[in-house]
């Protein structure tokens, strides 16, 4: 994290360059340096900006907003809801695959790595980009939210027709950052086992996203992994 700026993709670096020198971001860097002296922090440094690096600003067609990274060993790799190859799928991701199968008939993938979605223009953005091992939410309210909120604002201000997918109350609260007169917003309950049956199952967001993209004249997302 000491040399943080170059590790983010060039179009995002341009869009977010002002953030890197703001006091909150410098405080965040110092916080992370201290955290890493005492604890294991996920994801590994090179993967902190993985969502941005897989989905350049100019290529963003869809945005999923998560809360913070998985906190188990080797789970987080910088994309919300996604886990690296070889890592068991967490319950929320299992439910995402169930809905995908019910919606589009796509059988659940044997792995939970969503990089293929990201490379097609699906920004898989967590609001908080790091976490202390085995301590969910441990890096919230340290500055990451200001950074990722600005990313959402810039997408809203500089692009048209980006599809924002907000699952659960935390993500739905981000709606205030989005100009919904210019961008479609899809909302549903969170896919976690605690809430998936309260409106996530049956939301059919995968087919709805592709229907919107089709009407926009854009390439649909191939959801198969």
N, C-alpha and C positions, 0 to 999 in steps of 0.2 A: 504493500500500500504506500510505501514511501514515494515511489515514482508512479503515481496512479494514473495520471492523465493519458499517457500514450497507450494504455491497455484497452481503450474503448474505440470502437469503429469510427472511421474518419467523419462520416456524415453526422453521427451522433455527437462526436467531439465538437464539431462546428456548432451544432444546435445548442449544446449544453455548456459551451466553453466558459460562459460567465459564472456558472455554478462552482467551478473548480477553485476559484479564488475567493469565494464568499466565506465569511467567518465560520458559518455552520459546517462547511465542508472541511475546512482545516481542522476544526475541533473533532469532526468525525474521523479524519485520518489519524489524529493523535490518539483518540479513543481506541481505534482498531490496533494500532501499534502496541498499546499497553495491553489490550486483551490478548493478543497473540503471545505475549510474554508469559501469560499465566494460564491460558486455556487453549483448547483446540477450537478453531473457528472454521465454520463452513460457509460457503464452499471454499476450496483452495483459491488463493489470490488470483491466479490467471483466469478463473471461471466466474469471478464476481460480476463481471459485465457480460456474461455469456449471452444473455437475452439480446442485448444491443448488438453484439458482434455477429450473431446469427441472422439478425433481422435489421439491416440498415434502415435508417430513417426513411429514405426514399422508397423502400420496398414494403413498408408496413401497410397491410390491408386489414388486419384483424388484431385486436388487443385483448388478451385475457389478463385480468388483474388478480394476483394472489396476495397473501398477507406477508408471510416471511418464509425463508427456506426451511426445508426439512432439517431437523436437528440431529438425526441419527448418523452414525459413522458412514461415510461414503455415499449418502443419499443425495445431498444437494449438489447440483452442477450448474446452477445459475439460471435455470428455466423454471417458472412456476408450474407446479403439479408434476413435473418430470423428474425421473430418477435416471441415473447412469445405467448403462448396460450391466447386467449381472446383479442388480440390486432388486430385491423383492418389491412389488408394486404396493405402495401405501393404500389404505382403504379409500381415500378420496379418488385416487386414480383408477382403482378397480371400478368404482361407481361411474366415473367418466366413460370408461370403456363399455360398461353396461348400457349407458344411455346412447353411446355411439352405435352399438349393435342394434338396439331397439329402434333407433332413428333411421339408420342407413344400411343395416344388415351387415356391418363390418365386424367380423369376429375379433374378440379382444387379442391384442398383440401379446406375444410371449414375453416381451420386455416393456419397460415403461419410459423409454427414451423418446422424447417428443421433438428431437432436433429436426426431424423431417418436416414437421409442421412449421417450426421456426424458419427454416430455410425457404419456405413458400410464402413468407410474409405474415406469419402469425407471431406477434410479439408476446412472449410469455413472461410477463413482467411481475415480479414480486414488489410490493411496496417497500419492504426492507430487504436489503440485498445480502446481508450476512447474519449469522446466528452463532451463539456459543453452543458447543456440543451438549446435547441432552437438556437444553434449556430453551424451550420455545419462547419466542418473543423477547429474548434477552437483549437484542440490539434494536428494539423499537424505540422511537422517540430520541434517537441519537443523531438524527440528521438525514438518514436515508429517505424518509418520507418526503422531505422538502425537495430532494433531488428527483425522486421518481414522480412526484406531483408535477414538477416542472416539465418532465418528459411528456406527461399526459397533456399538459397545457399546450406545449409546443405542437404536438400532433394535432390537437384540436384547432389551433390557430393557423397552422401552416398547410394543413392538408384538408382534403374534402373526401367524404364518403368512407372514412375509416369505421369499421364495425367494432364497437366496444362491447365486450362480453363481461357482465358483472354478476358474479355468483356469490351470494351471501351478503349479509348486511355491511361487512367491512368494504367490500368492493362496490356495493351499491352507493355507499357514501361518496365515492369518487365521482359520481354523476355530475356534481356541481362544477367539476373541472372541465366538463365536456360541453361543447356547443351542440346540443341535440337537434338544432335546426339544420346542421350540416353533416352530422354523423349519426348513423343508426346506433341505437343502444339496446342491447338485449339483456334482460335481467331475470334471475331465477334464484332459488334457494341454493345454498352451498352444497357441493357433492359429498360432503363428509357423511358418515353413517348417521350422525345425529340429526341431519336435516335433509338428506337427499329425498326422502319420501314426502317432504313438505313443499314440493314444487320443482325440484331439480329433475327427478325422473319424469319424463314426458315433455320436457321443455323443447325438445327437438331443435336445439340451437345449431347443431352441425348442418342440418339440411337448410335451416333458415339462413345461415351465413352464406352457403353456396347459392341460395336463391337470390340473395341481395347482390352478391358478386356477379352473378349472371346478368342481372338487370343493369348493373353498372358497366357491363361489358368487360369485366375483368376475369382472369383465369380463376376457376374454382379451386378450392383446396382439396387435394387428395388426402383424405384423413387416414388412409391405410398406412400402417407402419411396417 
